[in-house]
């Protein structure tokens, strides 16, 4: 795979993580996707059944570029990591500015949450 590796910044706010482009920005080519991985800490790996994750794209450029069902496939939770996919279904590249917000990853602790 000859894809260039790009990074994102992650800022924790309580049990929410703000996902941003790095200092160099982020480019998602036309008709393509960008994937990044967040490694879980040891506590989460040991108690993985206690947590549920939800990713919400907050960037208007990305929201407009995604397909209808792409929101259902954005987050994949593995035993050791969380994988987030961003899709660009348009004919133009999407260029995010340095530190531009991408979305919010929410973590729910099922031991402390009321499930309705």
Residue pairs with C-beta under 8 A, 6 or more apart in sequence:
6 22
6 24
6 26
6 27
6 34
6 36
7 22
7 36
8 19
8 20
8 21
8 22
8 26
8 36
8 102
9 19
9 20
9 21
9 22
9 23
9 99
10 17
10 18
10 19
10 20
10 38
10 105
11 17
11 18
11 20
12 18
15 106
15 107
15 108
15 109
16 104
16 105
16 106
16 107
17 38
17 104
17 105
17 106
17 107
18 101
18 104
19 55
19 84
19 101
19 102
19 103
19 104
19 105
20 99
20 100
20 101
20 102
21 96
21 97
21 98
21 99
21 100
21 102
22 98
22 99
23 98
23 99
24 98
25 95
25 96
25 97
25 98
25 100
26 34
26 95
26 96
26 100
26 102
27 93
27 94
27 95
27 96
28 34
28 62
28 65
28 86
28 87
28 88
28 93
28 94
28 96
29 88
29 93
30 88
30 90
30 91
30 92
30 93
31 88
31 89
31 90
31 91
32 88
33 85
33 86
33 87
33 88
34 85
34 86
34 88
35 83
35 84
35 85
35 86
36 83
36 84
37 81
37 82
37 83
37 84
38 81
38 82
38 83
38 84
38 105
39 80
39 81
40 48
40 80
40 81
40 82
44 51
45 79
45 80
48 77
48 79
49 110
50 109
50 110
50 111
51 107
51 108
51 109
51 110
52 107
52 108
52 110
53 75
53 77
53 82
53 105
53 106
53 107
53 108
54 75
54 105
54 106
54 108
55 74
55 75
55 84
55 103
55 104
55 105
55 106
56 103
56 104
56 106
57 63
57 66
57 71
57 74
57 86
57 102
57 103
58 101
58 102
58 103
58 104
59 96
59 100
59 101
59 102
59 103
61 94
61 96
62 86
62 88
62 94
62 102
62 103
64 90
65 87
65 88
65 89
65 90
65 94
66 86
66 87
66 88
66 89
67 87
67 89
70 85
70 87
70 89
73 85
74 84
74 85
74 86
75 82
75 83
75 84
75 85
75 105
76 82
76 83
76 85
77 83
82 105
84 103
84 105
86 102
88 94
96 102
